[in-house]
């Protein structure tokens, strides 16, 4: 397929607003309290790239660097851990607000719970987070990965003690396979893709992502004018959007969703605008492996449909460009190691500001010297070979 930039814009006026109370500030504080009970918890850095922003023609760019999250090099563990915490809390008849790491790992609690197996499908980061959580909470995990997954990402999951394998399925079919295994074997599925009858766990996963947004909110020294969010199924994008919509209400920053051309199910759904979810099928062989999802999360889309302003589908080289610039910013700014999916949004911003063919997009997106842009680098070099191929060897250059 021809790779190109595509944009759909929504008007904020006259849109029915989804309920974002489940992602409000007081909820985010409770989620954060759960995560901070883990011994390895530390908030991840929020990096200001002021000099790079000036070079691009922007007021400032802030990058939330999730490569430091729990030593796992990605943010995904926030969602899986909070969902698993909720499942275990319900099994012992308690609310998550009364649960901590030490409580869940106590001999008394473990004797009540017994041994539970959690199952998921993943391109890497989510499965690693589920496996890590299961290991730390003395439970089991089974992880299925789609064809084409990097062996390093598989090894990272296996190193957390999970039963993990790469299948011959694409991501969405791997999700369906994991669901069948859960039903047949009595396992508990931990997935951020929602469907009718399976909404509690995806909601908890999304709330878990709120810790990332809450930390950024507390770290910011000024209100952002723009927030750029990458989307796979749209659960992270929906969760972060919901948090900032709940906090800022009518003054919510401009929300822009970014996806790869080869897996742009949120863009396709926004473009259709017919009230239905639209899918992308096939291999979805984008370098942005964490975004290679063809079926939107219904909960995430409901939020993005209400509060998203711009929906962008972009070429793969944009993520590669973002990786290279973040790793080599203007002097005085701190370098950031960002993987393909992590760098997608910043790469998109940089390309819009630098590419003469996209000059008219600056006005459309209101990107100028007064813009303060917030992006989330959701992963580091989780596939080190792939990272070096792009950053060291120049793979996926701008055409």
Secondary structure as UniProt FT lines:
FT   STRAND          6..9
FT   TURN            13..14
FT   HELIX           21..23
FT   HELIX           25..36
FT   TURN            39..40
FT   STRAND          46..48
FT   HELIX           50..56
FT   STRAND          60..65
FT   HELIX           66..71
FT   TURN            72..73
FT   HELIX           77..91
FT   TURN            92..93
FT   HELIX           96..98
FT   HELIX           101..104
FT   HELIX           107..113
FT   STRAND          117..122
FT   HELIX           125..136
FT   TURN            137..138
FT   STRAND          140..145
FT   TURN            147..148
FT   HELIX           151..158
FT   TURN            159..161
FT   STRAND          163..166
FT   HELIX           171..185
FT   STRAND          188..189
FT   TURN            196..197
FT   HELIX           200..219
FT   STRAND          226..230
FT   HELIX           235..248
FT   HELIX           249..251
FT   STRAND          254..260
FT   HELIX           261..263
FT   HELIX           265..272
FT   HELIX           289..291
FT   HELIX           298..307
FT   STRAND          310..314
FT   HELIX           316..327
FT   TURN            331..332
FT   TURN            340..343
FT   HELIX           344..354
FT   HELIX           356..358
FT   HELIX           359..365
FT   TURN            369..370
FT   STRAND          372..377
FT   HELIX           384..391
FT   TURN            392..393
//
